[in-house]
Amino acid sequence: MKKLLIGMLALAMANIAAAQKFEGLAPTPPMGWNSWNTFQTAINEKMIMEMADVLVSSGMKDAGYNYLVLDDGWMTMERDSLGNLVPDPKKFPHGLKAVVDYVHAKGLKFGMYNCAGTLTCAKYPGTRGYEYQDARNYAAWDIDYLKYDWCNTHGINAKEAYTTMSNALRKAGRPMIFSICEWGVNKPWEWGAPVGQLWRTTEDIYQVFDSVHSHGTWDALSVMRIADLQDSLRRYAGPDHWNDPDMLEVGNGMTYAEDKTHFSLWAMMAAPLMAGNDIRKMTKETKEILTNKDIIAIDQDPLGIQGFKYSDKDSLQIWFKPLQHGDWAVCFLNRSSHDAAVSFNWKQTPVVDNVFHHTLNTNIQYTLYNVWTGKNEGTTKKPFSATIKPHDVVMFRLKQ
Ligand code: GLA
C-alpha cells in the first residue's frame, strides 16, 4: 500500500513537471511579422494596425505570413495593484484588445512577448512569479502566440521556467504557439519539443552578412554566423518543434544578393519566417524576396525536414533539403567577396541525408527549377556549372 502511494505520488509529480503544449499548431514553421528588428520598443497601435493592413495588401498574408507579433515594449513599467500587466496607454490608447480584434478581423493571428525573468530585456515587468496570471490575461485578450524571452532570469532552470509557462498557457485554455527564446544557452533542442513549437538556437541576429558584433555581455550574429551553428541541430527539428535561427533581416540594409541568400538559407533550414522590416516602406525587390512562393514552399514543405550543408570548400557551400514526393531543394552559395565558379555532377556525387534517411536518386532525371528566376534550367542529366556572384546563391527545386 505504502509503495502504491509513493508510486502514485511520483506519478502525480511527474505530471506536474511534464509539459503538455497544444499540439498541431505549427505543422510547418510559423510565419509572420515581428516588431523588434526595426522598431525595438518604439511601437504603437497605429503602426501595428498599419502593419496588419500591409500584411494583407502586400500579399504577404496570402504568401503565408499570418502571425503579427508585438515584441518587447508594449506594457507600462509597473504591474497594476492586482499584479496584472498593463498595456502602455500612451502606445495603445484604445487598449490592447482593440488592436488584437483589428488584427483578427484582417484574418491574421496576434502574437505577444514577455520574458521568463523578473524584467524583460528592455526592462519592462517580466513574468517570473506571474505565469498563470499573465497566461490568463493573454487568453482573455485572444492572443495566439507568445514569444518568451530569457533576460534577468538570475540562474533559474530554463527547462523548468519554460515548462511552467507552457503549463500556464495550457491551463488558460486558449491554444497559443509558445516560442522559446532563450538563445540556445541551455540546449532547448534537447527539452523544448513537448514545451513549445519553436526555440531560438542562437543570440540575436543583426543585419550584416558575415561577422559578429559584441555588445559586451552578448554577441549579435550575422546571417552566415547563425547558419554556421545550425547543422548539428537539424536532428531535433520537425513538424510542431522547430529550430529558430531568429527573425529575418530581409529589407533591413543588406545587399539584394545578401537578402536573397539569407532568405534562401532560412528556407533550406525550415526556419520560422518572421519578417522584421518596415513592410509599409519595403522596396519591390524586398517584397519579391519575402513573397517568393517557390522558396516559401521549400521552407513550408510538409515533410518538415531541416536541410543540411552538404559541402563547404573555399567559401563555396552546397546545401540540400529533402522535400515531399521525392523532390529536393539545393542551394549553391558563394560566401566569398569575389565571383566563384561552381560545378556539380548529379550522377557521380552521392547525396545522402543520414539523419532523416533520404537519398538523392541518381537514376532519376530531375528537372532543375530555378526558384529565383522561376524557370526550368535543364535537368540533372548533365553536370551543373555556373559562376556565382559574391554573397549570392543559385537555388533549384529538383522536380521528379
Ligand atoms: C532579446 C530577444 C530579441 C528581442 C529582445 C527584446 O534580445 O532575443 O529577439 O525580443 O530581447 O528586448
Residues whose N, C-alpha, C, O or C-beta is under 5 A from the ligand:
A	BS01	GLA	W36 D71 D72 C121 A122 D204
